[in-house]
Amino acid sequence: MNIHEFQAKQLFAQFGIPVPIGREIKTLLAAEKWAAKLNAPVYVVKAQIHAGGRGKAGGVKLTKNGAEVPALAKELLGRTLVTHQTGPKGRKVRRLLIEEGAGIAKELYLSLLLDRDSGWPVFIASTEGGMEIEEVAAKSPEKVLKEPIDPAVGYQGYNGRNLAYGLGLPALEPTIMGPFITMLGNLYRLFMEKNASLIEINPLVITQDKKLMALDGKVSIDDNALFKHPDFQAMRDLHEEEPLEIEATNNNLNYVKLDGNIGCMVNGAGLAMATMDVIKLAGSEPANFLDVGGGATKETVAAGFRILLKDRNVKGIFINIFGGIVRCERIAHGVIESAKEVAIKIPVVVRLQGTNAEEGRKLLQESGLKIEAATDLWEAAQKIVALTGKKRKKVEATAS
């Protein structure tokens, strides 16, 4: 689960990580009152959406005149902000962060995330603060520093010193060595105690009065740990999430919306990934990842159908079920009943394999519904691609 910048900074402050004085703002009147109370030499007005690249898209405004803050807030509130992470539709700005500016002497990059290869948390740091770390890694990989933390031992002072010396802090500003090492320890404590999957500060600045300040903040929380943190439920902003993904969560389904045209319904995450791969191999694109789970029922299948059909990009549905825990004829009954309830008007191909697969396919064939049954995965993928009648141009050219 992602949270807004102002929420991330609230967490930072709780764990002793220095942040500018700021407040979440939802109305122009609140912006005017807060600007008068803040009384800062520089005011920063930031759009709060779950996407990077806000500055380049005009979502960050600065002024030295507090009287101008309401006008800047009016310019952003209600605006649809389009960045490289939002896609062409953009995100509507419903709230702002208005905070004091900082006199910047140097910008750094700092993040803490889980290294999937080692299973350890790893700090990533760079002297190129304010830039996207992917861009730095591509152009100047030597400027990206990594410091893994053994979770059996935890963060130690030498981890902080390794990064501090790697960033050249002793020569740049020796007085912040101690605060920097302490701040890294606080970040690690926040990461572990709150079950974060990512913490990013970009930029982490050294101010002109020789202090550290988290000028930006991003925090992502592991969804599987949310039950341990009820306070995070209040931080969830449903406006920033895909509506179909919210509906899937409410139905205990694992769903991720994609940009293709073939809706996928599969039981098992590994099989779902393989299904998406074979759709691409057959010449089309998956519209989603949807795992209905090993114990799929008529109800979960019906919920999956409803979600897939609400996606206007879906031109066909591919159901790929391996009957292990649940027998295939039960899945077939669920598909048939769900198809009648939901009134499907687009092509559907069902591939059943496993316990009582033949009986399940027979039920589908005799149902009187326009549902294609298949035995082989590749055969099924080719069928649904042919029925939707839309292949990638590259595949058509290759085939010709």
N, C-alpha and C positions, 0 to 999 in steps of 0.2 A: 504494500500500500504506500502510495506517495502522499506527502503532505506539502503544504505551502511553505514558502520561504519564511513568512512571519512565524509559522508554527515551529519550523526547524530552529529558528533563532530563540524561541522561547525555551526549547529543549537545551540549546547551547548554554543559555544563561543559567539554567538549573544545574548544569554540570561545570560551571566555572569557566566557560569559554567566552571571551569578551566579544560583545556585539554592540552595534550602534543603538542608541535609544530610538525606539520606533513603536508604531501601533497599527493594528489592522483597522482599515477604514472602509465603510460600505456606503456612506452617503456624503454629499457635498457639505452639509452642515457639520458633520463630524470632522471632515477634512479641515474646515475653517477653524473650528474650535481647537483641534489638535495642533495645527500650525501655530496658533497664538500661544498655546501652552508650551510647545517645544522650544520656540525662541532660539533657533540654531543659526549659525553663520551660513550654513548651506542646508537646503532641504532636498531630499530625494523622494520622488514619488514613483513607486514601482507597481506595475500590474502584477497581480497574483494569479498565475495559471500554472498548471503542471506541464511546463515545457520550457526548454532552454532557448536561447537566442532572443530573449525579450528586448535586450538593448538594441540590437540591430533592427528589430521590427518596430522600434519606436515606443516600446513599452516601459521605458525608464526615462523620467524627466528630472532635471535639476534646476534649481533656482536659488538665488541668494535673498530673494524677497519673499517673506512669508505671506504677503498679501496675494501673491501669484499662485499659491498652492491650490486654492479652490478651483481656479481656472484650469490648472493642469490636471486636477482630479476629474473635472468635468470632461476633459478631453479623452481620458482613459476609461472611466466607468461606462459600461455598456458597449464599449467598442469591441469589435471582433479582431483579435490579434492573430496574425498569421506569421508563424516562424517555421524554420526548417524542421521542427519537431511536431508541429501541430497538423501538418498537411495543408492542402489548399482550403479546407473548410475553416480552419482557424479555431480559436477558442474565445468565447465571450468573457470579457473582464467583468467580474461581479464584485471584486474586492481589491483593495490596494494596501500596500505597505508604505506608510509615510514615516521617514526616519531622518535623523541628522546625518549630514555628510561627514566625511573624514578627510583630513589632510594626508594624502598618500605620498609616501616616499618610495615604496617598493611593493610590487604585487607578486605574490607567490601562489602556487596551486597546491592543494592538499586534499587528499581523499583517503577513506578507509573502506575497504570492501572485502568480500570473501573471494579468495582465490580458489576457483573450482577445481584446479588441478591438484593442489596440495591439501585443500580443505582448511587452510589457515587464513585468518584475517591478514591483510597486507596493506600497509600504508603506501600510497603513491604520492610523490611530491615532485615539484618542478619549479624552477626559477621563472618560468614563463606563465605567471599568473594572469588571469583575465582572458586567456586564450582557451579554446577547446582542447582538451588533453589529447583527443584523437588526432587533431591537426599537428600538435607538437610531436606526438609519437611518430607520425608519418614523416615529418620533415627533419626533426632533430631528436631521434630516439635517445641519444646520449644525455639529453636534458631531463629524461624521465627517470626518477629514482624509485626504487621499490625496497621496502623494508618489511619482510614477513614477521609475524608474531606467533610464536609457538603457544597455542591456547593452553597447553599443559603448564606453562610457566607464566604466561601473561606478559603484559607490557613491562619492559625494564628500561632503566635510564639509558643504557647503552643503545637501545633502539632509537631513542630520541636524538642522542648524540650522533649516531650514524647519519641520520637525515640532516641534522643541523650542519654538520661538516660538509656533507654532500651538496647542500644548498649554498655553502660559502658564508654562513651566518657569522662565524667568528670574525671574518674580515669585513663583512658588510655592516654588521651591527652587533658587537659582542654582548651588549647589555640585554638583548632579548633571548640569549641562549637558554637561560634558566626558565623564563616564562614559556618559551617554545616547547621545551622538553616536558614541562608540567602540563601544557595544553594538550599535547599528544596523549598523555596518560588519561586526561579527562575525556578525550574523544574516544579512546579505547573503552573506557568504562561505560560511556553512553552507548557505544556500539554493542557491547555485550549485555548490559542490563536491559536494554530496550529491544533486543533481538533485531537490530538493524541489519539490512543487507547492503546498504550503501550510505555513507556520509561523505558529502563533498562540500568543500569550501573553495570557491573560485570567484573572486580572489580572496586569499588571506593576505591582508596588507600589513606592512610596517608603516605606521603613521609618522608624520614629521616630528612628533614629540616622542618618538622611539617606543611605541607600544604596538602590540599585536591586536588586530581587529578582524573578526569574521565579517567581511563586507557582503557576502552572499552565503546562502546555505541551502543545501538539498539533503533530505533524509528520506530513505525508503525503508519501510518496515517489512519484515518477513510475514506474509499473510498467514502462514501456519502457526505463528506465535501470537496472533492478535487476541486469542482467548485469554492470554496471560496479562493483557494490557487493555482493560476496558476503557481507560482514559483516551486511548487512540481512536475508539469508535466515534467519539465526538469530533475528532479532527478530520474524519472522512468527508470529502466534498464530492457528492455524487454527480454534480454538474461537470466534474473533470473526468468522469469515467464513462466508458461506452455503455449505453443503456442495455444493450443485449447481454453484455457481460454481467451487469448487475442482476438482470433477470435470471441468468444462468446460475449465479451464485445463490440466489434465493431458492432455486430448485436443486441445489447440491450438484450442479453440473460444472465440469471444468471446460470453460469456453474462452477462446481468444479470437476476436474478429480479425480477418485478413482482407486482402483486396481482390481475391479471385472471384470466380463465378460458380464454382461447384461446392455446395455445402456438404460437409463431411460429418457423419455420426458414427463413432467407433467406440468400442469398449476396450479400454487400456491405452495408456499414454504412448507406449512404444509402438503399438499397432497403429495408433492415430498418426504418429510421425511418419511411419512407413506408408500409410495411406496417402498422406499429402505428397510424399515423394513420388509415388507411383502415378498420381494425377498429373504432376508436372512432367514426368517421363512420358506420359501418354499425350502430352501436348496442351494441357490446360493449366489452370491455377486454382488452388484450394481457396475457398471463401472464408475458411475458419479452421480452428482446431476445436473439436468437441469430443470430449471423453465422457461417456455416460456411466462409466464404471463397470466393474466386473459383475455386479449384481443388478444389471439393467432390468427394469420392469416396464410394464405398459405405461405407467405414469411418467417415468423418466424419458421413455421414447417419445411420448406425446409432447412433453415439455421441450425436448430437443427439436421436434418438428416445428413447433410454434416459433422457437427462436430462429431457426434457419429460415423459415418463410418470411419473417419480418425483415430480413436483410434483402433489400431490393436488388442487390447485385447477384443473388443466387438464382441461377437458371436451371439448376438440376441438383439432385441430392444423391449422394453415394453413402449407403449404409454398409459398413463392414464390421461384422460381428463374429467373434470367435466364441462358440458355445462351450464354456468350460464349467464355471460355477452355475450358470443358467443355461438350460437346454435350448437348442435352436428353435424348436417348435414353439416354445413359449415366447421367444423373441418375435417369431413370425406372427403369432397371435397379437402381440403388442403392436407391431408395425401395421397390421391390417386394421385393427380397431382405431389406432391413432390416425391412420390415413382417412378413415371414414369421418372421424371427429373434426379433423383439421381441414378437410376438403383440399387436398393437394392437387394443384393444376400444372405442375411442372414435372419433368421426367424424374423417376426414382429408380435407382438400381440397388438391389440388395444382394450382398455376397455373404452367405452363411457358411461357416465351417466349424466342425467340432461335433459335439454330442447331438445326435438326431438332426444333423444338418439336412439330410435328404428329405426327411419328413417336413422340416421347416420350409424348404424350397417348394415342395408340393403344395403346401398350404397357400403360399404366395401365388403360385401359378393358377390355382383354382379359386382365388378370391374374387375374380372378376374386376379387380382394380388394375390400373395401368402401372404395374410394378414389375420391372424386369428382375428376374432372379439369375444369379451367376454362381459358379463354383470356384473359379480361379480368380485370384486378385487382379492379374493383368487383364484378363478378359473383362472383368467388371469395370475396371478403369477405362478401357477402350470404349465400352458400351456407353458409359455416362458422358464421356467426351464427345462421342459421335452424336448422342441424343441432344446435347446442348448446342452442337453445331458451331462451336467456337474454339478454334485452336490458335495457339500462338503463331504469328507469322513465320517465325524462325523454323518451327517444326514443319509447317506447310511447305516452306521452301526446300527444306531438307528432303521431305518425302517426294517432292516432284523431281 
